[in-house]
């Protein structure tokens, strides 16, 4: 870039015109004074700076110049040679702040009292343990930034060094350890597939989880069109340069930004030169190798490549996973133009054995409910980003991407439809079918003692194609999802001394196909694995005289054109930021079941969702060490194909889903207000305190039905998430200390009746029929499941010498209600209803260390869950066929006459998502070359 902007000289007595321009979000040059050639002034000076890295190489960096005795505020980048100039500056005192992600920020005070040029040569040191950044990028693409102190929300950030110092397995691990307000629900129980939650909003890889956070990687939205899920295993940690967590319903980041946006940027070869290889090994068969290489030709071209291989057997039974990630980027970078082409490829195999009955966890913490439960992800991506500066004030940016995601799953589940059936006594037709198939010696009658895991009736009914869906104790569900996403976006930015205005537009297109097939089976004697039989839920078998068909063959097309505007105006101690975005999403579903399928065509339909979402906020620097912020924002989320096809309470879905024709859903609208007070982020003692209030209208919720994992989507009037966030960080001579506390009150704000068959407070239970299916009534003020009210994080980075770094962090959380306990009224009776219907409070400590032998060799050690605590991060209510001894017992209670029908009560329990026990791993990091 060229010289920094000259201060705009707007007469102090004429403030109306710039305020009108700000309100209209069109601060074009005609709204203020047109920049003109600098006129020499006897009381004005100039600053020239040259920025380098420790090796002496020129370094692009962000320069922020703030007048301490006047209203000058300049924020811009150096040119490709590391040069930066600010001219035509009034005499007075100034603060200059130089920052770049991955390097320690430098601040200095300068005094201009003559017209002589003030020259400074500044060397930025590689970042230590501080996580502070000084600049935030307000839009998904582009590299124009504003001072983080002008952001009207409490932005948090992590750098590649933070991930490295925390010995994080992936980016979610570092977020959980370091970012205030972030907590994890381990519903899948895999380190690469957690539910990341922030302020009660979620970004999850699991279909059926109501999503509320948007995730971007180099300007490309990572929320997949099928369910808005986020596959964290497809984001290569080794390639991450930095990331920002931007709170609130920010409209600039588009759909699904109900509670916040996570913007991740990847490394380049200029800032990450050299070759580094890291090898790790630990308990539970964990081993990994990752490497990165960056370089440049010393002129305009740089390159970066990285890869990661991770394998572990898992701490739970039969829970292996394998992750293979690769990333490469080629960048052409000149004085005012930068073009980069990046590609990523991942082939991952994850096991997520999920929740387990709390009774079995008490006996064996590593136990699982059923197997297999595997996911295979395959994804190549390609992204082109370009930026060009036009003169001193204008910048244009563009983004083009293609992304393919293929996900195959196989789930072996215990079949809940068999729990209230007679599974031991064979009828005449059953015996005949077994004998005709060559079976002999099978029992005609039995019980839970003689046949602890009955299977003969399943075999007989499979041969007869009659009611295997009720007689078989197991079921396999196989799915395949293929998604092709591509899009283009552009951004124009105009920067002056007091103003940054950006206007952008984009178009995203997604084509997807989803297939599902189910096969029946029976539980083996181990009680967790399943043997398949020749019976399928494809219409070839019957139950109660009707075909059983859960097949899905869905094709969907999603188109989303959008445009957005944002403007940040800063004058003296005040700044105001206004923005807005319009989205129009079309979801076009086509049912591709065979023509002879009775339900064919039930999923076909077109849905259109559109909305303009605004936001406005501001900051005020009350004194030099204290500022206030306030912000109001709106965002929306359109229902996805999966949600539109699973919204009927009469036909609950077992996700991956059996889709049916369902009532239409409305898009979710979120409105957020937050206010707070904070110190400058770079102070040695940095702190902040804030209050947030977010309310969703037509919130999309997945309501649990009577089976574990079953449920349906519905629009739920209003939900609310409000609370307080406190943050404190300080840097001493050898230690960095930090702590964050969040109070979160996530509640329903509308009455609603939902299914609660496993909840002791359901209507049937209250009418004297415990153990039978019934509804529960949600009332305003009931807390939303899986959202802890209190969250505390404390960390310390201790560096007694230049060679040793010790990292200690503690995560403490209060308990949360289980899914299925939406009314918060479940109370176990020890007979029909077991478990508390919630998780217990927990606290875990993690310790890590890095020891640097020399510039080429470093040793790494990490101990997670230091005190080997047994804890749970999530819970769900569900029926279970097991008694307290672990014996499979269908029809555990005598029948009851209910509404003229004979029903068999079932036993329900609390299923928990256990956290990993004591985990130890270590290794070495070798730097083979470094420029």
N, C-alpha and C positions, 0 to 999 in steps of 0.2 A: 504494500500500500504506500501511498504518498504521504504528504504532510497531513497532520491532524487538522481537524476542523477549526476554523477561527470562531471565536465567541460571537454569537449573534447579538447585534446591538439593537435591541428593541426598546424604544422609549418607555421608561417606567410608567409614564402617565397614560399609556395606551395599551392596556392588557386585554381589551375585549377581543381583538382579532385573533390572537393565538389561542385564547380559550375556546372561541367558536370553532376554530380549526380542530382542536383536540376533541371536542364533543362530536364532531362529524367524522373523526378518524381519517381525515384527509389533510394531513399537514403538508401540503405541497408547497413549493417555494413561494407561490403567490400569496400564501397566507402570512408570511413574514417577510422580512427584507431579503431580497434576492442577493445571494452571495456575490461579492464583487472583489475586485483586485484589492489586496491589502494596501491600506494607506499608511505610510510611516507615521509613527506617533512618538514624540520625544519621551514618553513615559511608558514604553512597551518593550518587552524583551522576548527572548526565544530560548527554548530548551532543545537540545539534541542529545539523543541517547543511542548507544549501540549495545545490543543485548546478545550475549553469548552463553553457551553451556560450559561446563567445567573443562572441556577439551579445547575451548576457544572457538568452536564452530558457531556460525551465526544461528540465531534461534528466533523463530517466530513466537511472539508473546503478546499478551494483552497489556496495554498501558492505560492506566486510569489516573488522570490528573485532576485534583480537586483543589479549588481555591479555598484557603483558610481565612483570607481577608476579603474575598470577593466571591461572586457567584459562578466563576468558571468551573465547568465540569466537562472533561473530555475523556471519552472512552473509545479506544480504537486499537488496531493491531499494528505491529511492526511490519515492515516489508520483508521480502524473502531474504534479504541480507541482514536482517536483524536491526535495521535502522528505524528510528522514530523521531519525529520533529513536531513540536508545538510552537507556533509563532504568534506574534501579535498579542502577547500576554501582558495584561496590566501589571504594573509593579505591585509586589506583595508577597506573602508567604503561600506556599503550595505544598500539597502532599502528593507524591508520585508513588504509585503502586504498580509493580511489574509482576505478572503472574502467567503461569502456563501449567496446565495439568501435568502432574508428574514431577514438578519442581517446587521448591519452597518459594513462596511469595516474598518479594522484597519490597519494603516500604521505606521512604525517606522524605524528609522535609527539605524544601528548597526555598531560597529567598532570592527573588528577582528585584534588584534595585538599580540596574543599569541596562542600557541597550545592548551590551555585549552578549554574545551567544554563550549560554551555559551548557557545557558539554559534560556528559557522564557516560562512562563505560561500566556496564553492569553485567555481572556473571551470576546466573541463576544456578543454585545447587540442586542436585537431585533431592527429591522430597524424602523426608524422614518418616516420622510416624504421625504427623499431623494430617487430618482429613479435611482441613479447611480449604475452600476455594473462594475466589473473589468474584468470579464472573459466571453468570448463568445464561444459557441459550434459551430464549423464550419460545422458539418455534421448533417443530420436528426436524426441519432441514435448515440449511444455512449455517454460517459461522459467526453471524453478528450476535454479540452478547451485551448484556447490561450488567452493571455491578450488582452483586447478589444483595447488596444493601438497599437497592431500589426495588427489589422484588417484593410485592405486597403479600407474599406468603412465605412460610419458613422452609425454604428449599434445603434439602440435605444432599450430600454428595459422597461418593467413594471413588478412589483412584485405583490404578493397577497395583500400586504399592500397598494400599489397604487390603486388597484381596490377597496379596502375597504375604503380608505380615500376619494376617489372620489365619494363614494356612487353610484358606477356604477351599472346599471341594468344588463349589461352583459359585456363581454370583449370588444365589439365594442364601447360601451359607453365610456369606459376608454381610448381607442385608440383615439377616436375623441377628447377627452378633453386634452390629454397629449402628443400625439406623433406628432412631426413636420411633415408636408407634408401630413398628413392623413385628408381626408375630407369625408363627407357622402352625398350620394344621396338617399333620402328617397322615391324611386320610389314605394315601396310597402307600405310605411307609417305604419310600425309596428316596435316597438323598438327592436324586436328580428330578424328582417329581413331587415337590411339596406344594401345598397351597400357601402362597404368599399373601398375607393379609395386612392391610394398613387402614387404620381407623374404621374397621368393620367392613372394608371392601376387599375383594379377592381377585387375584390372578392365579388361576389353577389349571393344571393339565387334565383335570377330570371332567368329563361330560356330566352335566347335571349340577355343577357348582355355579351359582349365580355370579357372573363375572362383573367386576366393577373397577378394575384398573387397566389402563392401556399400557402396552410395552412397545418401545421402539428400539430398533438396532440400526444405527446409521441412517435414521430417517425412515425406515421401513417398519410398518406396524407388524408386530409379532403375534397379535391376537388372531387366531385362525378363524375363517368365516364359519366353520362348522362348530358352533357352540361358543365362539369367542375364547376358546381355551388357549393357554400359553404353554408350549412344550419347552420347559427350561433346559432340557437336555440338548436342545438344538442350538443353544447360545454358547459358543466356546469361551470359557473363562480366560484361557491363556491369551486370547486376542483382545481383551477388553482394556481400553485405555482409561476410561472413566465413566461414571454414570451419575445421573441426578434423579432424585425422587421429588417430584413437584406436586404438592398436595392440592386438594380441592377439585371441584368439577370444572377443570380447565377446558374451555371450548376449543383452544388452539390445537389440542392433540386429538380432536375428533371423537368418533364414536367410542363408547365404553369408558370414557374418562369420568366416571361418576365420582370416584373418591381420590383420584390421583393419576399421575403419569410417571412412568419410569423410562428415561431416555438414556440409552447406552451408546457409547461411541467406541470404535475399534482403533487399534494402534496403527501407526504409519512407520515407514522405515527411517525417516529423518530423525524422529524422536526416540527410536528404539533400535539403534544400530548395534550390531554384534550378534553372536550366536550363543544361546543359553539352552541348556538341557537340564531337566529336573527329573529325578527318579524317586518314587515313594513306595514304601512297603509297610504293612501293618497287620493287626489282627483281623479276624474274619475274612482272611484271604485277600485283603485289599492290596492292590499294587497298581501303580500308574507311572506313565512316562509322558512328559510333555516337553515340547521344545519350541523355540521361536528364533527367527532370524530376520534381522532388518539391516538395510543398507541403502546407500545412495551413490550416485555417480559424482557427487560434489557439485552438481549444477542444478538441473531441473527435475531429475528423475530419482524417485526412491521406491523401495519395495519392502514388503513385509510378508512373512509366511509363518504359520504356527500350526501345531497339531497336538492332539492329546489322545492317549489311550488309557482307559481306566477299566479295571476289572476287580470285582469282589464277589465273594460267596454270600455275603450278607449275614447280618447277625441273627436273623430269624431263620427258621427251618425252610429249606428249599427256596432261597431268595437270592439267586445269583443275578448280577447285572453286568453289562459290558457297554462301554461308551467309547465311540471312535469319532473324533471331531477333527476337522481340518479347516484352515482359513488362509487366504492369500489376498494381498492387496498390492496393486501397482498404481503409483501416483505421479502425475506430472504437475510440477509446482513452479510457477514463475512469480514475478513481482506482484501481479494483480490477478492471476488466474491459477486455479487449482482444479484438476480433473483426476478422479480416482475411480478405478474399477476393482471391485472386491467380489470374491467368490467364497462360498462356504459349502462344505459337504459333511454330512453326518449320517452314520449308520449305527443305531443304538438299539440295544436289547435290554429292557428293564423289567424287573419283577417287582410287583407291588401287591403284597399279600394283605394289605389293608387291615381292617378292624378285626378284633377278636373279643369273644366273650370274656368279661372281666374275671370270671371264675377260673378260666383256663390260664389266663395270664398270671393269676396268683399262684398257680401250681407250676407253670413253666412259662417264664417271661418271653421265651423265644418261640412259643407255639403259634400256629396259624390256624385259621378257621377252615379253609379249603384251598386246594391247589388244582391246576395251575392258575396264575393270574399274571400274564405276561403281555408286554407291549413292545412292538417292533416299530421304530421310527426310522424313516429314510427320507433325507431332505437335501437336495442341492439348491443353492440360491445364487443369484447374481445381482449386484447392485452397482449402478453408475451414479456418482455424485459429481457435481461441477459447481464452482463458484467463480465469479468474475466481478472485479471492482471497476466501476465506471467513474473515473474522476475521484474526487475526495469525498463524495457524499453518497453515491449510489452503488449498490451491490445487487447482483442477480445470482440466484442459486437454482439448481435443478436436480431432479432425482428421477431415475428410471430403474425399475427392479422387476425381477422374475423370481418366483419362489414356488417350488413344488414340495408338497408334504404328503407322504404316504404313511399311514399308520395301520398296522394290523394288530389285532388283539385276540387273545384266547382266554376265556374265563371259565374255570370249573367251579360251579357254585352248588351248594346244597339246595335242593329243590324245596322251597317252602310250601308248595302246593301239596306235598306229601305228608306234611306234619299232622294233619287231622284225618288221615286215611287208615284203613285196616290193611297192613302190609304183610301180615303173616299167614292168613288163611287163604288157601287156593281154592277156587271154584272148579267145577267139572271141566269147563271150557279151558281153564288155565292148565289143568293137568294134561288134558288131551293135547294142547299145543306144545307143551314141554316134551311129552313123550314122542310126538311126531317129529320133533327136532332132534331126537336122540338123547335127550337128558333122562337120567334115572337117579334113584336114591335121594330125591329131594323131599323135604318135609311137606306134608299137607297142611299142618297147623303148626303154630309156634308162638313164641313170645319174645320179649326183649332179652330174656336170659338165654334162651336156646338159640336165638338168632340176633346177636347184638347189632348187626348191620344187615337187615333183610334185603335180599336181592332177587329171590326166586319169582316173586310176583311181578317185579319189573321185567324180568326176562320173558315171562309168560305174556304179559300185556304188550310187550314190544313185538312178540311173534304175532299176536292177534291184531296189532295196530289199534288197540282199544284201551284208552285211558293210561298210556304210559306217562302222560304229563302229571298224573296224580299218584301213580304207583311207583315211579322211579325216584330214588332219593337224591339223584344228582342231575345236573344239566350243564352241557357245554354251550357257550355262546361265542361264536366266531364273528368278527367284524373286519371290514376293510374300508378305510376312508382314503380317498385320493383327492387332493386339492391343488389346483393351479391358480396362483395369485400373481397378478402383475398390475403395474400401475405407473403413473407418471405424475409428477408434481413440480411446481415452480414457485419461486418466491422473489419478490423485489423489495429491497430495503433501502431506506433513505435516512441517513444519519447527519445530524448537525450537532452543534455544541450541546444543545439542550434537548434534543429530540431523536428518537429512533422509531421510525414508522416502517411497518412491513405489511405487504399484501401478498397472499398466496392462493393458489388453487391446485386442486388435485383430482385425479380420477383413479379409482381402484376397482378392479374387476376380479372376480373369483368364480371359478367353475369347480364344482365338487361332485363326487359320487360316493354313496354310502351303501354298503351291502352288509346284511346280517343274516346269519343262519344259526339254528340251535339244534342240538342233538341230545337225547336223553341218555342217562346212565345211572349207575348205582355206586354208593359209597363203598369203598373197600374197607377191609378190617382195620386199616390204620386210622380210619375216621376222617381223613382229609383228602385223599386222592379219589378219583372217580374212574370207573371203567365204562366206556361208552357201549351202548347197545344199538341195534339196527332199528332205531325209531327216531323220527325227526319232526320238528314243529314246522312242517312245510305243507300242511294240509293233507298229508297221507295218513295221519293218525287222528283219532277222535277222542273227545271227552264229553260225556253226557249227550251223545248223539250229534255233536257239532264238530267240524274240523278244527284242529289246533294248528294255527299258522301264525308264526311270529316273524316270518321273513320280511326283510326290507330291501328294496332296491330303489334308492332315491337319487335323483340328479338335481342339483341346485345351481342356480346362477345368481350371483349377487353383484350389483353395480352400485357404486357410491361416488357420484361427483360431489365436490365441495369447494367452497372458497372461504377465506378467512382474512381478517384484518386485525392488526394490533399496533398500538402506539404508546410509547413511554415518553412522557414529557417531564423534564426535571428543571427546576428553577430554585436556586438557593437551597434551602433545607427541605423543600417539598418535591415530591414526584407523584405523578398520576399515570396509571396504566389502564388503558381501555382496550377491549378486544371483542371479537365476535366471530362465529363460524356458522355457516349454513351447510347442512348435510342433507342429501336426498338418497335414500337407500331403497333399492328394489330387490326383493327376495322372490325369485321365481323357481318354484319347486315342481318337479315332474316325477310322477310315480311310474317306475319301470318294472313293476312286477309282471310276471307272465300273463298273457291275455285271459287264461282260464282261471285266474285267481279272483275269488269273489270280491276281495277288498281293493282290487286294482283301481287306481285313480283317486283313492281317498286322500292322497297327499298332494295331488296336483293343485296348484293355485299360485296366484301372484299377490304379494303384499308390498305396499309402498309406505315408507316412513320418511318424514321430512320435518326439519325444524331448524330455526336459527337460534343459537345460544349465545348470550352476551356475557361479558364480565367487566367489572370495573373495580379498581383498587388504588391505594395510594400509600405512601410512606411519608413520615415527617421526622427529621432529625431534630429532636427537642434540644439536645445538647451534644457535645462532640462524642460522648460515649454512650448515648442512649437514643434510640429511635423507636417510633411506633409505626405499626402497619395495620391496614384494614382492607378487606377484599370481599366482594360478592361475585359469584360466578354460577353459571348454569351449564349443564351438559346433558346428553341423552344417549340412550343405547337402544338400538333396534333389535327386536327378537330375531334369533337366528333360526336356521332350518330345523335344528334339533329341537328347539323350544316350541316352534310352531307345530311340530308333529308330536309333541308329548305334553299336551295341556288339558287332557280329559281325566278328571278324577275317577271316572268309571272304568278307565283302562290305564292303570298305572304302568309306568315303564321301568324295566330293569336295565339300567344303563350299563353298557351301551344299549340303546333303546329299541323297544318294539314300537315303532311309530304307528299312530293311527290318526284318523281325521279328527281334529280337535277344535274347540272354540277358538276364535281369533284372539290374539294377544295385542296389547297396546305397547308402544315404546316407553321405556323408563325415562323419566326426567328427574334430574338431581339438581338441587339448589343448595349452595354452600355459602356460609358467611363465616369469616374468621377475623379475629383481631388479636393483636399481641404487642409485646414490647421486647426489645432485644438490644444487645450491645453489638459493636462492630465484630464481624466474624473473625477478623485477624487479631483481635486483642488477645493478650496472654491469658486473660480470664474472660472467656466468651460465654454468654448465657442468653437464654430466651425463654419467654413464657407466653403461651398463646391459648386462646379458646376457639374451638371450631364447632360449627353447627351445620349439619348436612341433612336435608330431608328429601327423600325420594317419593315421587308419585308414580303409581302403577309399577311399583317394584316387582321384578321377576324373581320369584322364589321357587325353589324345588322343595316340595312338601313331601315328607316321608310317608309312605303307605304302610300296610301291615307287614311287608316283607323287608328284610334287610336289603338296602340298595334300591328298593322299589319306590316310586313316587311319581309326581307329575308337576308340571309348571303351572303357575297361575300368576295373574296380576294381583298384587296385594296393595290396596288403597294407598297407604302411606307408611313409610318406615323412617326412622330417625337415628342419626348417629351424631352424638355430641360429646364433647369432653374437653379436657385440658392437657396440654403438652408442656413439659418443663425440660429444659436442656441446659447442661453446665459442662464446660470444658476448660481446662487450664493446662499450660505448658510450663514446666519447671526445668531446671538444669538438665536432669537426666530422665525425666518421666513426663508423660502426657497422661492426664487423668480426664475421664469423661463419664457422664451419667445422663440418663434420660428416663423420664417417668411419663406415662400416659394414663390418664383416667378416661375410659371409654364407656359411654352408656348407649348401647345400641338396642333400640326398642321398636316394637310394632306400635303404630299410631292409629290403626283402624281395626275394628272388630272383624273377625273372620272365622268361619267354621271349616276345619280341615280334618282329614283322616288322622286318627291317633290310635290305631289298633293295639299298639304295644305300650300305650300310656295308661297308667292306672286310673287317671282321671277321665277317661273317655266315657261317653254317655252310657254305653252298655254296662260298663263296670259300675257306674254310679246307680244304675237301675237294678243291680243285683246279679249281673252276669259277668263276673270277672273272667278275663282270658278270652273274651269274644271281641269281634271287631266293632269299632264304634268311632265316633267323631269327638274332637276336642274343640273348645271355643277359645280363640285368642282374643284378648281384650287389650285396649290401648295401655301401654306401659309394660307389657310383657317383654322380656329380653330376648333378643334374637340368638338362637343357638350358635355355638362355636365362636363366640366373641367374648373373650375375657374382659372383665371390667378394669383390672389393674395390671399394668405392665411396667417392669423396672429393669433397666440395663445399666451396668456399671463396667467400665473397662479401664485398664492401666497398661500403658506401653512403657516399659522400663528399659533404659539403655545406659547401663553403668559404664560401658566402654564403647568405643567405636566398633568393636567386633561382636558384641553380644546384645541382642534384643530379646526381651521377655514380654510376652503379651498375655494378660489375664483378663478374662471377661466373665461376668455373671449375668444370667438371664433368669428373671423371676416373673411368674405369671399367676394370677388368680385363676380359679376354676371357671368353667363355662358350661352352659346347658347343652344337652345332647340334642341332635336332630331327632324329631319325633316328640320332643318335649317343648314344643313352641309355646305352650301355655304356662310353662314353668311349674306345673302342678303335680308332676309325677312323684309318687311316693311308693317305694317297694313294700310289698306285703310278705315277701319271703316264700310265697307259694306260686302265685300266678305272675308276679312282677318282681324281678330281681335287679339289684343294682340301683344306684342313686339317681340315675338319669342325668348325670353331669360328670365332669372331670374334677379332680382335686387340684388345689394350688400346688405349684412346684417351683423349684429353683435348681439350676444346674450351673456348674463352674467349668470353664475351659481354660487350659493353659497351653501356651505355645512358646517356642524359642527358636531363634536363628543365631547361629554362630558363624562368623566370617573368618576363615583361616587366612585367606589372602584374596586378591582381586579375582581369582579364578575358582575358588572353592568355598562353598557354604554348606553347613549342616543344618537340618531342619528336624524339629520334634514337635508333635502336637498330641495333647491329651484332652479329649472331649469327654464331658460328663465325669469329671475328676473323681467324684465321690460315688460313682456308680448308682445314681438315683434311678428308681423305677417311677416313671411318670407318664402321663398321657396328655396329648395335645388336642384331642378331639374325641367326641363320643356320639353314638347313635343308638336309638332304641330299636329292637327287632325281635322277632320270634325266634325261638331256638328249640330243637328237638331233644336237647340233652338235659338229663337230670343232674343233680349236684355231684353224682359219682362219675359223670362223664359218659353215661350210658345213653345210647340212642333210644328214645322212647316216644314213638308217635302215639297220638291219642293219650296224652298223659293223664287226662281227667275224664270222668264219666260224662256222657252227653247231657245237655240241658235243653229244655223246651223254651224256645225264644221266638216270639212272634209266629207261633204255629209251626216252627221248624225245629228239627233236632240238630243242635250244633255242638261240636266238640271244642271245649275251651283249650287254649294253647298257653304255653309258658313263654314269657318274654323276658329279655335280659338287656343289660346295658353293654354295648360293644364299644371298646376303647381302641384308640390309635396310639400304641405305645411308642415312646421315644427311645432312641438308641441308648444302650448301656455304655459303660466305660469303653472308650475306643482310643487306641494308641496307634499312631503311625509316625514314621520318620523317614528321612532320606537325605539326599545330597542335591545340591544345585551347582552345576558346573558351567562357568562362563569360558568358552573356548577362545573367543575373540571379542574384542570390544574396541570400537573406534572412538 
